[in-house]
Amino acid sequence: MDENPVAVVEAAFRHYRSQDRDAALPLYADDFTFTSPQDDRIDRAAFFRRCFPTADRFTEQRLLRVTPAGDGLVFAYYEYEPATGGRYRNVEAITVREGLIREVQVFFGGSV
């Protein structure tokens, strides 16, 4: 398994878009937490049940920048187009340690 935090984040986004749950699961730590304006520190099981299966809501999602910020923190800046139309950008602060995603904090952006 690749322990480079940027590579881990890029792989997680690829697996989400392709909905390859089996490939994605090993990237997430057992004590993983996910926070967004709609989710307050949900655990790994809740994330894979509620959030992971949502890729079909988007006609497109592409990473614009994946930037390491030190100590395993990576910022992922991405643009997406919901099936309902429009184009939006979000940022995720993702903590990766020992090759595993430990925490994701999502910050919703506005329309582009």
C-alpha positions as CSV (number, residue, x, y, z in Angstrom):
1,M,0.0,0.0,0.0
2,D,1.3,3.5,-0.9
3,E,1.9,5.6,2.2
4,N,2.3,8.9,0.3
5,P,-0.6,11.0,1.5
6,V,-1.3,12.7,-1.8
7,A,-1.3,9.3,-3.6
8,V,-3.7,7.9,-1.0
9,V,-6.1,10.8,-1.4
10,E,-6.0,10.6,-5.2
11,A,-6.7,6.8,-5.0
12,A,-9.7,7.5,-2.6
13,F,-11.2,9.9,-5.1
14,R,-10.7,7.5,-8.0
15,H,-12.4,4.7,-6.1
16,Y,-15.3,6.9,-5.1
17,R,-15.9,8.0,-8.6
18,S,-15.8,4.4,-9.9
19,Q,-17.7,3.2,-6.8
20,D,-15.1,0.5,-6.1
21,R,-15.9,0.0,-2.5
22,D,-13.6,-3.0,-2.2
23,A,-10.6,-1.0,-3.3
24,A,-11.6,2.0,-1.2
25,L,-12.1,0.3,2.2
26,P,-8.5,-0.5,2.8
27,L,-7.6,3.2,2.5
28,Y,-9.6,4.2,5.5
29,A,-8.6,3.6,9.1
30,D,-10.9,1.7,11.4
31,D,-11.2,4.9,13.6
32,F,-11.9,7.1,10.6
33,T,-14.2,10.1,11.0
34,F,-16.0,12.2,8.4
35,T,-17.3,15.7,8.9
36,S,-19.2,18.0,6.5
37,P,-21.9,20.6,6.9
38,Q,-24.4,17.6,6.7
39,D,-22.4,15.1,8.8
40,D,-20.9,15.5,12.3
41,R,-18.0,13.2,12.8
42,I,-19.6,10.1,11.5
43,D,-17.6,6.9,11.6
44,R,-16.3,4.7,8.8
45,A,-19.3,2.4,8.7
46,A,-21.7,5.4,8.4
47,F,-19.5,7.1,5.8
48,F,-19.5,4.0,3.6
49,R,-23.3,3.5,4.1
50,R,-24.4,7.2,3.6
51,C,-21.7,9.1,1.7
52,F,-19.7,6.7,-0.4
53,P,-22.6,5.5,-2.6
54,T,-23.4,9.1,-3.8
55,A,-21.2,9.3,-6.9
56,D,-24.1,8.7,-9.2
57,R,-25.4,12.1,-8.2
58,F,-22.6,13.7,-10.2
59,T,-22.1,13.8,-13.9
60,E,-18.5,14.9,-13.3
61,Q,-16.1,15.4,-10.5
62,R,-12.4,16.3,-11.0
63,L,-9.6,17.1,-8.7
64,L,-8.2,20.6,-9.4
65,R,-5.4,20.5,-6.8
66,V,-4.2,18.0,-4.2
67,T,-1.8,19.8,-1.9
68,P,0.2,18.4,1.0
69,A,0.2,20.7,4.0
70,G,2.6,18.7,6.3
71,D,2.2,16.1,9.0
72,G,-0.1,14.0,6.8
73,L,-2.6,16.8,6.1
74,V,-3.7,17.1,2.5
75,F,-6.1,19.6,0.9
76,A,-8.2,18.4,-2.0
77,Y,-9.8,21.1,-4.1
78,Y,-12.3,19.7,-6.6
79,E,-15.0,20.7,-8.9
80,Y,-18.2,18.8,-9.6
81,E,-21.3,18.9,-11.6
82,P,-24.5,17.5,-10.0
83,A,-26.9,15.6,-12.3
84,T,-29.3,18.4,-11.5
85,G,-27.1,21.0,-13.1
86,G,-24.7,23.7,-12.0
87,R,-21.0,23.5,-11.2
88,Y,-19.5,23.8,-7.7
89,R,-16.2,23.6,-5.9
90,N,-15.4,22.1,-2.4
91,V,-12.3,21.7,-0.3
92,E,-11.6,18.7,1.8
93,A,-9.0,18.7,4.6
94,I,-7.8,15.0,4.8
95,T,-5.5,13.5,7.4
96,V,-3.5,10.5,6.2
97,R,-1.2,8.7,8.6
98,E,0.7,5.4,7.9
99,G,-1.0,5.2,4.5
100,L,-4.6,5.4,5.9
101,I,-7.1,8.1,5.8
102,R,-7.9,9.0,9.4
103,E,-10.2,12.0,9.0
104,V,-12.0,14.0,6.3
105,Q,-13.4,17.5,6.9
106,V,-15.4,18.8,4.0
107,F,-15.9,22.6,3.3
108,F,-18.7,23.3,0.8
109,G,-18.0,26.0,-1.7
110,G,-20.2,28.0,-4.0
111,S,-21.2,27.7,-7.6
112,V,-18.7,28.4,-10.3
